Structure formats: C-alpha cells, structure tokens
Amino acid sequence: MINLSYETFSQEFVALIGNEWSCLYDLNHEKLNLKNRNIATKKFKLIIGTVFRISNAKGFQAMTLRDLSQESGISMGGLYKYFSNKTQIAEMIHSAMVYMAETCLKISEHHNEDPIFELNELLARHIYISERLKKWFYFVFMEAKSLERPLVETIIASEQSMENAILQHITKAKQQNLCTCTNPDFVAAMLKVMLQEWYLKSWKYNQKGINADQYVANLLLSVYQLLGVKS
C-alpha cells in the first residue's frame, strides 16, 4: 500500500504550488501585465470563486460579465484587467487546474518499479488533488459542453491522458504477470469513472461521512479486485 494521506498530500501541494490563486497569478501575470502579486492573487480568488458560485447556480453559459461584476463587486473595467472574455476565464481555470494536477500527480516520474504501486499512487494523488480543487474539477467537467470547441478538445485530451496513464500501469502489471486482468481498457475506463465520482458526487459521500482518505482506501481495494492482483 502507498504511504500517502490527504494531510501529507496537502503539505506537498503547498510546497509544490503554494496555493491555487498564486498559481493563477504566476501562470498569467506576464500576458496580463499584472504587477502587484498580492493584490492580483486576492482578485483572482474573488473572481474565480464568484465564477464557480454563479456557474453552480445558473450555469457558466448563462453568466454574463455584468453578473460577475455585480456578484464580485469588481467593476467591469477591473474585470478586464484579468481577462478579456468568458472563454479566457474558462481557459485560465482549465490550464491552471491541469498545471497543478500534473505537478502533483507527477505522471511522468516513476518512484517504484512495481506498476501496481505506481497505479495506486496515481489514483490516490488524483483523488487528493480533486479534493483540494473540487470546485475546479466540477466546473471543468460540468461546463465543458458549453465551451468553445478548441477548449473542449483540450479538456477531452487532458481527460484521456489520465486514462492512458492508468492503462499503461495496468498493461505493465499484466506484462509482468502481476495480475489476471483480461480487459485492461475496460478497467482503466472504470477507474477513471471512479475518480470522477469523487468530485462530481461529493454530496453523497459527505452524507455518509466518507472522507478522501476513506474513499482512497476503498478505491485501492477495488483496484486489486478489478485487476485480479496475484497474492
């Protein structure tokens, strides 16, 4: 089993990223010509937090920039310092989410030669990053259908890359005769759905008193069952 919890992951997130709002600043300040990091970080937190709230209430497509201005208390001119249109807001949210996720998932790095261990760590990290950025993941998944096609294609590609990473670990485990899985593609798809379940239906697990660590523990037990891991 992996030696990782949401608490230790959160400490790692702070060490790697800082926080999500300063990350937004770091990724966008040059092209937006934002000079004051402290002020801009606070504005990003307010703006994006308001976007999430309005989107949850009536949908991103129905949200107008005037809605965003009124709800956030930032003038239209003030908003335009941070983006030029709604599409750019969605692009900024997605690109920052992908950057933070890839940084924490470290998909390209291998810490252990056991592909099942690698798979478990990858899945656990995904649950923990989606717990930290739950509103971000929910927004991207739920609003993708209303976004412009190029951005939708980028979102689909990032989703597929995660499923491919899962599949690679399963395939490697099968090649090393560590499991009896007969349909790696199907299992990879099912595990991806189980990852999405955590941030799309968090209310269900809140009602049951299941936290991120408990969900990870049950998810990893499912991995052994789905893969037919040999003892």
N, C-alpha and C positions, 0 to 999 in steps of 0.2 A: 504494500500500500504506500501511497505518497505521504510525505511529511509536510503537509500544507493545510492551513486553515484560512478562513476569511480574515481573521485578525492578522496573521502573518502576511497574507497577500496584501492587505490594506497598507501595512508598513512598507512593503515592497513598492506598492503603487506610488506612495508619497516620495520614496527615494528615487524612483524612475521618472515620474511625471510631475510631481509637485501636487497640483490639483487641476481639475478639468478646465477651469476658467483661465488659469495662467497658461495652460497648454493652448487654448484657443488664441490667446494673445501671441504666444511665441510663433504659432503657425501662420498668423495673418497680419501681424503688425507692420511688416515691411510693405506689403502691397497696399495696405490701407493707410499707411503713413501715420500710424499711431505712436506717439512719443512717450506719453506717460503710462508706464506699465501698471501702476497701482490703480489709477482711475479707469483705464481701459479694461482691466480684469474685472473690476466691480460692475462696469457697464455690461460686459459680456454675460456675467452671471445674471444680471437683471433681465436683459433682453432675451436670452435663450430660455431662462426659466419661465418668462412670460409666454414665449412661443409654445413651450410644452404645455402650459396651462390652457391656453386658448385652443390649441390643437386637440387636447383631450376633451374640451367642452364642445367644440363645434367643427373640428377638422381644420387642417392646415390650408386646404384649398379654399375654404370659406373665409379664412382670416385675411383681413386687409391690413395694409401698413398703418392705416388710421386706427384700426382696432389695437394694433401693437403699441402705437404711440399712446393711446388713451389708457390702456391697461398697465403699461410700464411707467407712465409719467414722463417719458422722454419725448421731446419734440420731434417732429418729422425730420427737421434738419439735423438733429442729434443722431437719429437712427441712421441716416445716410452716411455718417462717418464710419459706420461699422459694416454696412453692406449697401448694395445698390438696388437690390430687388429680392423678392421672396425666394427665387431659385438659389441665389447666392447664400441665403440663410441656410437652406437645406444642404447645400454643398459643404458649407463650413461645418455644420453639425456632423455630417457623414464622414468627411475627411478627418476631422479631429477624433471621432469615435474609432475609426479604423486605425489611425496612428496609435492611439492609446491601447487599443486591443492588441495590435501586432507587437507593440513594445512589451506588453505584459505576457502575452502568450508565448512569445519567442518561438514561433513555429519552426523557424529555420535552424534553431540550435538543438543539439542533442546532448542531454546531460546523462543519459543512461543507455546502455546497449540493449536493454530489454524493451521491445516495441510496445508491450502491454503496459509497462510502467510509463513509457512516453505518452501513450494514449490516455491513460488515467490522468496524468499531469495536465495534458492539453485540455481535457474535458473539465477538470476541476478549475483550471485557470479561466476557462470561458465562463463558467457559472459565476465565478467571483468577479470577473470584470463586468459581466452583465448585471450583477447585483450592485456594484458600485455605480454603474452608468445605466441603471434600469430605465430611466426616462428617455435616455438617448436611444437605446436599443428599441424600445417600444415605439418611439417616434419614427425611426427609420423604417421599421417593419410595417407599421400601420399606414404611414403616409406615402410609401413608395409608389403606390398606384396612381397618385395624383401629381407626381413629379414629372418633369420633362424627361423624355426618353433617354438622352445620353446619361443622365444621372441615375435613372432606373437601371440601365445596363451596368453601370459601375457598381451599384448596390448588389445586383444579382451576381456579378463577378466576385465580389468580396464574400458573399454567402457561399458560393461554390468553392472558393479557395479553402474555406474551413472544412467543408465536407470532403474535399480532396485530401486534406491533411489527415483527417480521421481515417479515410480509406487506405492511405499509404501505410499507416501504422497497422491496420488490420491485415493488409496484404503481407506485410513483412512478418507479422506474427504467424500467419498461415504458412509462409515460406519456411520459417524456422521450426515448423511443426509444434508450435506452442498452443494451438487451438484447433478446433474441428469445424470452424465456421465454413459453411458451404455457399453462402451468398454474401460476400463482403460488401458489395454495392448496396444491398438492401439494409444491412446492419448499419452501415455508415449513414444512410439516409434516416434511419430510425433514431440513431444517436443525435443527429442534427436536430430532429424534431424535439427530442427530449431537452436539448439545450434551449431551444426557443420557448418551450413550455414554461421555463422558469421565469422569464421576463414578460411573457405575454399573459400569463395567468397567475401572477403573484398573489392576487387576492385569495385564490383557492388555498394556497399554501399558508398564507397568513392566518386564515380561518382555522387551519389545522395545527397551527403552532409549529410549522416546519420552517427552520431557518436554512440559510445557504449551506452550512456545513452538513446538516442532516440530509439535504437534498443531494449533495455531492456523494455522501456515503451510500445512499440508495442507488444513485446513478452508477457508481462504480461496481456495485454488486450486480447491476443489470448488465454491465459490460461483460463480466465473467460468464453470465448465463447466456447472453446473446452470442458470444464468441465461442462458447464451449471450451473455455480455458482448461487445459490439462493440469491436473494437480501434480 
